[in-house]
Every structure is written in structure tokens, then in C-alpha cells.
Amino acid sequence: MTLTNFIRFTFKSFIMFKIQLFLLLAFSMIVVILGCDKIMPNAPEDFEVLDGPIEGLTQEELNRFGKGDEAFGEVFTSENGLGPIFVANQCASCHAGDGKGTPFVQFTRFGQSDSTGNQFLNFGGPQLQHKALPGYSPEVLPGGAPSTMLIAPAVSGLGYLDAVEDAFLIALSDPNDANGDGISGRPHYNNVPSYVIFRPNSIESNGKYICRFGKKGAAYDLLHQTSGAYNQDMGITSLFEPIDPYTGLEVDPEVSIETINNVVFYLKTLKAPIQRDVNDPDVIAGKNLFNQIDCAKCHTPTLQTGYSPISVLSYQEFSPYTDLLLHDMGPELDDGYTEGFALTSEWKTPALWGLGLSKDSQGGVYYLMHDGRALSIEQAIELHGGEASNSRSLYNQLSPTEKLQLLRFLESL
């Protein structure tokens, strides 16, 4: 074989080898892809998760939702503003999967026992920052301070709750129990910070406005709630909340207005939880029992939004199972602490939507009530005193089958 032929033969062999190698790699990739399709879990359905945007957002709104989502998960360190004393280093650490928190990430509020205001602001109130950066000391609860332990609520569907008009809530209220049913829910009229932008048709009373967010319903809107969380949970100042929790002095903003507004937009446009198994006979029977034992008198099934600058939220009927009002829950849940003008035994009715998905963000078990003390829905019902005492008694009179049907309904929410 001549040198020329040898070179030609070698070159052809090399080309054939490359082709065979390419085909082998391509075949292997196809096998891997097909195999992954069989062994990888399917993406969860919308009704199986709490996160995700409301349907119908514009592309611009979806882009802003994404920015807010990213900011919600941002991890803070000393380099970008954390602390020096704090409770958590990111929003998502207390709201995993946009769901409820757990006793492992509890936070403590302290300093107020009546409507005269917080008497421990000079001692670090209203929130205990129990963690600190190296070189700093975390706060300790001052002696004699009234306090309560809380777990974070789920944050899905908040835009709908924010868009309910004040007049709608007033129509649900019965502060003097005029109908004699033992239930006297009332709106929480509270002082609001100067930076809030009042929602359309807000109703004022003696310089106070109806608030609806937080366990006591003491925060006016999601900007109020979010700015306070950045400040009190993470020790991060903003133009809205410029006072540093550690020094008590006004300092330069550590988070931008744009970032906070993006997080607020994200919270407003998170989709509402989707009920499951709606056609299950036990779920249907449980829903009827829910109404029969008067649970729906506080956990109002359906609310209506008014106008919202986010068009998909305007004039919508939705089913959160809350009236957003304060109710006296009796000595069982009276821990001697309050916010705004709520009594120590009063709590805002928590929304029940998403209840059945709570365990997904709580390590596979329930931590219910304001502090997570109830480890099951049954335990939560038994802790309902005060205005809910009659419903608790009616629940205890149900047959075992009826109790299971009621629980089946609640877990479908």
C-alpha cells in the first residue's frame, strides 16, 4: 500500500469512527431521555401546590411576578443588610413553598397587653430578634413583657384578600351580636403608617382604618406587612421602615423600594389555593356539616373583591373561608399579648383555603393555630373557645362518620 493510499485509508477510518461515536452518543442520549421520562416524577398539578401566579396576568405582570419571586427567596447576609440581629435570613425560610411555618421557625412578639400600645419598644419590641451576626448578642425577652409565639401563615391568595372592600367586611361584622348567635366579629380599626396607599373606598373611623393582615389583623395592606417583615424579621431597613431594630436609629435603606414593591406584587399575584376532590361524596357531606355546626359563620366560604389595579383581581368571587374579622376565642387562646386595638383573646379568622396542603411545607405533619400548638385539625377544633364554643360543642356531638366527613372536607381545601 502506497503512503497516499495508507493516508486515505486512515482518514476514512477516522471519519467512520467519528460517525459511529456520534451515533452511539446520540442513541445513548435518547435512551437516557426516554428513561428519565419514565423514572422522573411528573410535575405537580396546580391544585397540589400553593405557589404559582394567578392565571390571566399579562407578560409584563408575569415578569414582575418573577422578580418578586426571586426577591422573596433572596438570602441575606451581613454583606447585603442582614441584622445584626434578626429572626430569619430570607422571606422563604418562614414561608417554605409559600406555605405555613413551623415551630422550628417560630417568632416572638412582645410588649403590648391592651389598647394603650406597646410598652416595650425601648426594649426591642414588638418582635424578639433571637439570632445575631457574629460579634453581636441576640435579644432576650425582657422580664414582665407580655408575649406570644407565632408561626408564619401561608401567603398564597393574599391579593384577593387585599382587594376586598371595607364595606363588604363591615357587612359581615356583628360587633354587638345583634342577631344573638353568640358570634360578634368586628373589623380591626387600627392606626396605619403614612406610607400606605389606601385601597379604593376605604372607610375611616376616628382616624383609624380597617386592617386585615397578621394574626391580629393589625397590618393595613401587604406593603405594610412586607416592610415590617423586612425590618423586624431580617433587620433590614427601607424608606418605608428606616429604623434599625438594633440601634433604634434611622439609617440608610438596605433594600430598595423597587424590591419591596416587587415582593408585594408577587404576594398579590400568587394564585389562590385550589380545592381538591370537590365531587367526593364525603367532601360534599363534610361541607354541609361545616355549615350546620356554624363554622361558616366565621370562616366565611365566599368573599368578593372590589376594584384592583391588577385587573385579574377586580370584582372576583373567591373562597378563602375567612371573614377577616376579629373574634374573641376565649381563655383557651388568650396569651395576654395583643397588637393594635384587638383584645388579647381576639384573633383574626385565619383563611382555611390551602389547609390540606399545609403539611407539605411543615415537614409532613400539621402545626395549626397561631403558634402551631395543634398537631391535627381535631386538636385545632378543640382549642376553639369563646365565640366558637358552640361550634366546638356541635362538632363533639357528631358521629365518628360525620367527624371523618368534616375532616375530609377541611383537608380538601
Buried (B, 14 or more C-beta within 10 A) or exposed (E): EEEEEEEEEEEEEEEEEEEEEEEEEEEEEEEEEEEEEEEEEEEEEEBEBBBBBBEEBEEEBEEBBEBBBEBBEBEBEEEEBBBBBBBBBBBBBBBBBBBBBBEEBBBBBBBBBEEEBBBBEEBBBBBBBBBBBEEBEBBEBBEEBBBBBBBBBBBBBBBBBBBBBBEBBBEBBBEEEEEEEBBBBBBBBBEBEEEBEEBEEBBEEEEBBBBBBBBBBBBBBBBBBBBBBBBBBBBBBBEBBBEBBBEEEEEEBBBEEEBBBBBBBBBBBBBBBBBBBEEBEBBBBBBBBBEBBBBBBBBBBEBEBBEBEBEBBEEBEBBBBBBBBBBBBBEBBBBEBBBBBBBBBBBBBBBBBBBBBBBBBBEEEBBBBBBBBBEEBBEBBBBBBBBBBBBBEBBEEBEEEBBBBBBBBBBBB
